[in-house]
Amino acid sequence: MAPVTRGPGVGARPYCVLVNSPPTQDRWGLPLGVGAFLLWGGMPLFFPLLEPAGSLEIIAHRVVWSLVFCAVLLAATRGFGGLVAAVRSPRTLGILAAASALIVTNWTVYVYGVLSGHVLDAALGYFINPLLTVLLGVVVLRERLRPAQWVAVAFGAVAVVVISTGVGGLPWIALALAGSFGTYSLLKNRVGRTVGALPGLAVETAVATPVALAYLAWLVAVGSSTFGVHGVGHALLLAATGIITGLPLLLFSGAARRLPLSVVGMLQYLGPALQFLFGLLVFGEHMSATRWTGFGLVWVALAVLTVDGTRAARAARLGSVEPTTVVTRT
């Protein structure tokens, strides 16, 4: 209920109404968001099930079956209009083609990291991603950072240096994941208002599908394909990569429309947090003192970034409230 106050007046009962009262939060927003990030966070448990398929074969199947999944959903929801509109715009198609290259690169590095015993590095990449996104805003979009954001970025940079010193080289898996996904997000932001999540993924996978099909055909020709060779269960798991890819994206898209941006921002840490726990507790990856220090610095940076973002969002929300309107009842 909007707040009501009495004001001066002769023979009147005026009251003030805040015109921009915040809407009631959709009760499905949080479950959808948590579901999306639980699926993303649990992916390290899924990809080892696809062995003996290698990283590139898994990604090729992921591309093809994601396109199939998108086509089925677009047909079921009669959403081909958005797909056609995206394809007809040369600018939009070009941006989505570039986004396709980036997301396929991201998928490939991630699957390689999981299958090669670097789940912790993958988790680190997605922890670093928000910091890199802030930095991309400065470099590409010429945005000005607030002091707290600079502090967060500095902590992130120090963390990379510390971890690099401890492992004897740059954590390239983490940096490749953060860089590819951060740039992908930037490109998607350019078309996000005109292209929905499902049509966008359909275009991105359609662009990559010819290359994926050619690679799968080559594997069959040289006798290296695992699809159909290791039983029906293995083939079904490879086909399920389409659902594993598309379902969390759809859940997240639904959550993003229902939740405040601040809540979505907090939920994004659930995925890498789960990946970190799986890498540490399930896969038994080693965490040296140096790596603990590096991860700790990243978590401090994210805490600073989150607090600053929450304060900025609150200030912007309060500043956007329209002046109260006085309605007089006689």
FENQUIGI-V833886 format. One record per run of one state. SS is the DSSP state (~ for helix, > for strand, _ for the rest). FROM is the first residue (numbers start at 1). TO is the last residue. If there is no record, write none. Layout:
ss: {SS SS}
from: {FROM FROM}
to: {TO TO}
This chain:
ss: {_ > _ ~ _ ~ _ ~ _ ~ _ ~ _ ~ _ ~ _ ~ _ ~ _ ~ _ ~ _ ~ _ ~ _ > _}
from: {1 15 18 28 42 43 51 55 78 80 89 90 116 119 140 147 168 172 192 197 222 232 240 241 259 261 283 289 321 325 328}
to: {14 17 27 41 42 50 54 77 79 88 89 115 118 139 146 167 171 191 196 221 231 239 240 258 260 282 288 320 324 327 330}
